[in-house]
């Protein structure tokens, strides 16, 4: 009889776990809680294993030095205070890495007085790995720690950059597809386009990547170049920070916030499991008593 109890409780706990997993999963692009192809759950698992710290309040950045701050897929246009916080962060010998393919960072770059700017259109190339012309490779150019041992990085619909010092560029058979038709026409011209560039600002380093798609689950394992680039990124500075206050990676499903709160409070977790098991035991005991009376 006890075996039946244990089996039933185990099944119920598995069902509870499955329900929690389902409710905490989202399908939002770039979300760290999205396990589908368009999420970043795989990369954030690597970040957690690396000991990366999540930052939600930009004013907390002032306490760090010799750190790397990742801003992946910015969520909407930045406010002036964010540019101020990032300038202060750069002034303390830190690295700020901005990853965007929408152009949302353009006002921020101006606020940082950066020489790097974004160009309109999606970079496409005749030389590609997949059917879409927007699946382009950025080849190593110049010297930077991020491209040590990296011959090329595969991008997905990146935007082109101008200014700064580039260290990942497309081949000569590429163009900025401003009208999105996948063809070279109008005033679009073929040439080499910068996809990643950097420059020194205020004692720190600003790195701009024209595609946050390199962090997507679908891009994981698509080549040694991508893997090595991300490996170099996580070892660039002793401390790795992720800005979750201005990023689409922080978006989640309707129940994600509550579930995350529970995960951060072990006592609450124990209480919920105890109530669940207690309820299950009560139901099964009541059922067995009823069966005994009937017999």
TADASUL-V99289 format. One record per run of one state. SS is the DSSP state (helix for helix, strand for strand, loop for the rest). FROM is the first residue (numbers start at 1). TO is the last residue. Records with the same first field share a line. If there is no record, write none. Layout:
SS: FROM-TO / FROM-TO
//
This chain:
loop: 1-1 / 24-40 / 51-52 / 56-57 / 64-66 / 73-79 / 91-94 / 100-105 / 112-116 / 126-136 / 141-144 / 148-151 / 155-158 / 163-164 / 170-173 / 178-190 / 192-193 / 202-203 / 210-211 / 216-216 / 220-223 / 235-238 / 244-247 / 251-255 / 264-265 / 295-295
helix: 2-23 / 41-50 / 58-63 / 80-90 / 106-111 / 145-147 / 212-215 / 217-219 / 224-234 / 248-250 / 256-263 / 266-294
strand: 53-55 / 67-72 / 95-99 / 117-125 / 137-140 / 152-154 / 159-162 / 165-169 / 174-177 / 191-191 / 194-201 / 204-209 / 239-243
//
